[in-house]
Amino acid sequence: MGRSKVGQMLSLLLARNNETVSVDTLIAELWGERVPRSALTTLQTYVYHARKTLATALRLHNTERILVTRPSGYLIAVDDSALDASQFECLVAQGSGFLGSGDVESAATRITEALRLSRGPAFAGMPIGKVLDAHVTYLQELRLNAVGIRIEAQQRLGRHRELVPELRTLVSENPLNEGFHAQLIGTLHHCGRRAEALQAYQRLWRILDAELGVQPSPEVQDLYQKLLV
């Protein structure tokens, strides 16, 4: 019995904090298509060891109120404020709301706070099964969305020049993300670097054509037309 399996199980339960995760879902996460005959018994053993781990970490004698057994599965009951991922989601939602209402300074502040909680890949170093992988992908997409919101807020605040290096890195790391390309093109244009903005658009066009056989979105093409005026 490896500690990694106990950690993997706890990771999934925490990803679905205060939600009952069925035995079938936990088994699918831990063993995928290769489910051993002893899966149920082994899962129960993992729960036992997880409770011991939580008791040591939290200095509690009874952890059954935290890792709860339900008729259909198991549930982790932890206050959302104790989980970085939950706080991250809340701060991103607040930042997006502030940006939508025009409170750009508050938007930038909230998103910056959120990104401080996202220090690297979710569940790094932990085995990831197909169920948990979906949550990891969600958090990765949410982080990219948060970065985009922060950049838009900084653009509205007129902080264009300081964004150029970061945006060049982002388009390099996320070559198919048109949003980051558009933000780079717009930022270069606002910095008076029109030729570089045109080159950035042409680079995007080549990437999309080579990888997907499509052209940039109408919104990005409209941005390109403004560069030509």
C-alpha positions in Angstrom: 0.0 0.0 0.0 1.7 3.2 -1.2 1.3 6.6 0.4 0.8 8.0 -3.0 -2.5 6.2 -3.4 -3.7 7.6 -0.1 -2.6 11.1 -1.2 -4.3 10.6 -4.6 -7.5 9.7 -2.9 -7.4 12.6 -0.5 -6.6 14.9 -3.4 -9.8 13.9 -5.2 -11.9 14.2 -2.0 -10.4 17.7 -1.4 -11.1 18.7 -5.0 -14.7 17.9 -4.3 -14.8 19.3 -0.8 -18.1 18.9 1.0 -19.4 16.6 -1.8 -19.8 12.9 -1.5 -17.5 11.1 -4.0 -18.9 7.7 -4.8 -16.9 4.5 -4.3 -17.1 3.8 -8.1 -15.6 7.2 -8.8 -12.7 6.7 -6.3 -12.0 3.3 -7.7 -11.9 4.7 -11.2 -9.5 7.4 -10.2 -7.2 5.0 -8.3 -7.1 2.1 -10.8 -8.5 3.3 -14.1 -9.4 0.3 -16.3 -7.2 -2.1 -14.3 -9.4 -2.6 -11.2 -8.2 -5.4 -8.9 -10.7 -7.7 -7.3 -9.6 -6.4 -3.9 -10.4 -2.7 -4.9 -13.2 -2.1 -2.4 -11.2 -3.6 0.5 -8.1 -1.8 -0.5 -10.0 1.5 -0.8 -11.3 1.0 2.8 -7.7 0.5 3.9 -6.7 3.7 2.2 -9.5 5.6 4.1 -8.2 4.1 7.4 -4.7 5.3 6.7 -6.0 8.7 5.4 -7.7 9.2 8.7 -4.6 8.4 10.6 -2.7 10.9 8.5 -5.3 13.6 9.1 -5.3 12.9 12.8 -1.5 13.4 13.0 -1.6 16.5 10.8 -4.5 18.1 12.5 -3.8 16.8 16.0 -7.3 15.3 16.3 -8.4 12.1 18.0 -11.5 11.6 15.8 -11.3 12.5 12.1 -14.5 10.7 11.1 -16.2 14.1 11.1 -13.7 15.3 8.5 -13.4 12.2 6.4 -17.0 11.1 6.5 -18.3 7.7 5.4 -21.5 7.9 3.4 -23.7 5.0 2.1 -22.5 5.6 -1.4 -18.9 6.8 -0.8 -16.9 9.3 1.2 -16.8 13.0 1.8 -14.2 15.5 3.1 -15.7 18.2 5.2 -13.4 21.2 5.4 -14.2 24.9 5.4 -13.6 26.3 1.9 -11.5 29.1 3.4 -8.9 26.5 4.4 -8.3 25.4 0.7 -6.1 27.4 -1.7 -8.1 26.2 -4.7 -11.4 27.4 -3.2 -10.0 30.8 -2.3 -8.5 31.0 -5.8 -11.8 30.4 -7.4 -13.5 33.0 -5.2 -10.9 35.6 -5.9 -11.0 35.1 -9.6 -14.8 35.4 -9.6 -14.5 38.6 -7.6 -11.8 40.0 -9.9 -13.9 39.2 -13.0 -16.9 40.9 -11.4 -14.9 44.0 -10.6 -13.5 44.2 -14.1 -17.0 43.8 -15.6 -18.3 46.7 -13.4 -15.4 49.0 -14.3 -13.6 48.8 -11.0 -10.2 48.1 -12.7 -8.0 48.7 -9.6 -10.0 46.3 -7.5 -10.0 43.7 -10.3 -6.2 43.9 -10.6 -5.8 43.6 -6.8 -8.1 40.5 -6.5 -6.5 38.7 -9.4 -3.0 39.3 -8.2 -4.1 37.9 -4.8 -5.5 34.9 -6.6 -2.4 34.2 -8.7 -0.3 34.2 -5.5 -2.2 31.1 -4.4 -1.5 29.4 -7.7 2.2 28.6 -7.2 2.5 25.8 -9.7 0.7 22.8 -11.3 -2.2 21.6 -9.1 -1.4 18.4 -7.2 2.2 18.4 -8.4 4.1 15.2 -7.6 0.8 13.3 -7.0 -0.4 10.5 -9.2 -3.3 11.8 -11.3 -6.0 9.5 -12.6 -8.7 10.3 -15.2 -11.1 11.8 -12.7 -8.7 14.1 -11.0 -7.1 15.0 -14.3 -10.3 16.8 -15.3 -10.1 19.0 -12.1 -6.5 19.7 -12.8 -7.3 20.8 -16.3 -10.1 23.1 -14.9 -7.7 24.8 -12.5 -5.1 25.3 -15.3 -7.8 26.9 -17.5 -9.0 29.0 -14.6 -5.4 30.2 -14.0 -5.0 31.2 -17.7 -8.3 33.0 -17.5 -7.1 34.9 -14.4 -3.9 35.9 -16.1 -5.9 37.2 -19.0 -8.1 39.3 -16.6 -5.1 40.7 -14.8 -3.5 41.7 -18.1 -6.7 43.4 -19.3 -6.9 45.3 -16.0 -3.3 46.5 -16.4 -4.0 47.5 -20.0 -7.0 49.6 -18.9 -4.7 51.2 -16.3 -2.3 52.1 -19.0 0.6 49.8 -17.9 1.4 48.6 -21.4 5.2 48.7 -21.6 5.6 46.5 -18.5 3.3 43.9 -20.1 5.3 43.2 -23.2 7.9 40.7 -21.8 5.2 38.7 -20.0 2.9 38.6 -23.0 5.7 37.4 -25.3 6.4 34.6 -22.8 2.7 33.7 -22.6 2.2 33.5 -26.4 5.3 31.3 -26.6 4.0 29.0 -23.9 0.4 29.0 -25.2 0.7 29.4 -29.0 -2.9 28.6 -29.7 -4.4 31.0 -27.1 -5.7 33.8 -29.4 -6.5 35.9 -26.3 -2.9 36.3 -25.3 -1.9 37.0 -28.9 -4.5 39.7 -29.2 -3.4 41.2 -25.9 0.2 41.3 -27.2 -0.8 42.9 -30.5 -2.8 45.5 -28.7 -0.1 46.2 -26.1 2.6 46.6 -28.8 0.3 49.0 -30.7 -0.3 51.1 -27.6 3.4 51.3 -27.0 3.9 52.8 -30.5 5.5 49.6 -31.8 3.2 49.2 -34.8 5.6 47.1 -36.9 6.1 44.6 -34.1 2.3 44.4 -33.6 1.9 43.6 -37.3 4.6 40.9 -36.9 2.8 39.5 -33.9 -0.4 39.2 -35.9 1.4 37.5 -38.8 3.0 35.1 -36.4 -0.4 34.1 -35.0 -1.8 33.7 -38.5 1.0 31.3 -39.4 0.6 29.3 -36.2 -3.2 28.8 -36.7 -2.8 28.0 -40.3 -0.1 25.4 -39.7 -1.6 23.8 -36.6 -5.4 24.0 -37.3 -5.8 25.2 -40.9 -7.9 28.2 -39.7 -7.6 32.0 -39.6 -7.6 34.3 -36.6 -11.0 35.0 -35.1 -13.0 38.0 -36.4 -12.1 40.0 -33.3 -8.4 39.5 -33.9 -8.8 40.3 -37.6 -10.6 43.6 -36.6 -7.6 44.4 -34.4 -5.3 43.8 -37.3 -7.4 46.1 -39.6 -7.0 48.9 -37.0 -3.2 48.5 -37.2 -3.4 49.2 -40.9 -5.2 52.5 -40.5 
